[in-house]
């Protein structure tokens, strides 16, 4: 997948206003996607932890003791995990989000530096 913030060399040099406006829109969508991915990551982690918590729970509880209890319990733990992650979780999503955004900023700065070097003329001897 191509970097959504990288400049397409076929476009050439865009006007400053257009460039700033499109990057602001992209930055918002990138930040939203990073936040959603961080929450999804935390939900998967929490779901795994919840499944381990319920491994030895048997009996008549809310799901009874039939043969399908494993399937329904997995659905329940997934929903618990999604709910926890959406409402702040245990802090994993915040750390993952910061790491994703730091990585995105570094890639964007690198792409910008390469683009500036490509646009600037070489010094003549």
N, C-alpha and C positions, 0 to 999 in steps of 0.2 A: 504494500500500500504506500502510495506517495505521501510525502510530508505535506499536510494541508497548508502550512505556512511558507513553504518554499516557493520562490518565484519561478515562474515558467520562463525559460530562456526565449521561447518563441514570441512572448509578449513584448519584450524589449523594456524600455524604461517607462514606467507608468508615472502619471502626474502624482505629486505629493499628496494632494487631497484624496485622490482615489485610492492610493496605496494605504494611507492612514485609515480611511473608512473601511476598506475591505479587511485590513488586518484586525481592526477593532471587532468587527463582526466575527471573524474567524477565531480570535482570541476568546471571545465569549463562548462560542460553541465548543472550542477545545477544552476550556475550563469546565464547562458543563459535562462534557463527555468524560473528562478525567475524574470529576466528582462521582459520576454514576458508576464508572468502572471501579473506583476505590470502594464504593459502598457494596457493589456486587462481590468484590474480593472478600470484604469483611463478612458478608452474608454466607459465602461458601465456607469460610473458616469457622464461623459460628455454627453453621449447620453440622459440620463434622464434629465439633465439640458436643453439640446437643445429642447427636446420634450416639456418641460414646456414653453420654450420661444416661440414656434410656436403654442401653444394651441389656442390662439385667433386670429391667422392670417388667414383671409379668403380672398377670392377675386380671381382675375384673374392671379396673380403672375405667376411664371414659371410653376406651376402645374395646373393651371386653378382652377375650383371650382367644379369639378364632385364628385361623391360619393366615388371614390377610392383615393381621396386626402390623407386620413389618412394613407393608406398603403404606398403610395409613399413617403409621408412626413417622415414616420418612417424609411424607407430605406435611405432617404437623411440625416436625423439626425444621423443615425448610421454611415454613411460614413464620415460625418463631424467629429464625435467624434473619429473615428479611425485615421483620418488624423491628428487631433489635437494631440492625444496621441502619435502617431508615431513621430511627429515633435517637441516633447518636452512638449506638453500639458501645464498644469497649475502647475505642480510640484508634483502632487499626486503620480505619478508612482515612482519618486525618493524616496519618503518617504516609500512607500510600499516595494520597492526593498530593501532598507536598513533594514527594519524590518524583511523581509523574510530572508535576509542573516545573520542578527544577530541571528535569531532563528536557522538557519541551523548550524552556528558555535557553538552555545551552545549545540545543540543536538550532533554534531560531537565530541566535547570535552567530553561530558558526556559518549558517547559510547566508546571513546578511554580510558577514565579513568576506565570504567568497564572492558574493554578488558585487560588493563594492570594489574588490580587487579586479573583477572582470570588467567593470565599467570604467575604472580609472585608466587613463592612458599611461603607457610605460614611459619613464623618463628617457629623453633622447641624449645620447652621449655627446 
